[in-house]
């Protein structure tokens, strides 16, 4: 469905929304999730500007005990996006021993700052993604070959819609106008 305008935030533009974000469900909080952080087994695209900001946080390198040189490996010059490396089967920023995201925990625990200032927008909006300006479920949740996987089946039993789970993050990146429009759409969908 088309939105009334194009919304910009986090280096992303959104002008359409797939209606399934209002009725597909998942575990909204990563930390109590029992799916072994299946969603963090891939690297993520990070805009070059955010990579520079992350590199300025020397404390993050110390906190992770991982050299900055090991954080990113591929660069797409056209989109100016770096890809995070994977390490031990997870995104390099995933804390294999303690669970969860190093960036998230570093921001909240060490720097006492909003994690969205450093964490990639793709991670904050997961399980939603933006493709060709369309806000939609990430392929990980909609791929038919993954329908029967244990982590995804566990994730889908939750009572929280994809939209409701990332509503505050959408407001942070795109502003209250997008959330108001999506709230109105969700209300129409549920009638």
Secondary structure, 3 states (H helix, E strand, C coil): CEEEEEEEECCEEEEEECHHHHCCEECCCCCCCCCCCHHHCCCCEEEHHHHHHHHHCHHHHHHHCCCHHHCEEEEECCCCEEEECEECCEECCECCCCCCEHHHHHHHHHHCCCHHHCCCHHHHHCCEEEECCEEEECHHHHCHHHCCCHHHHHHHCCCEEHHHHHHHHHHHHHCHHHHHHHHHHHHHHCC
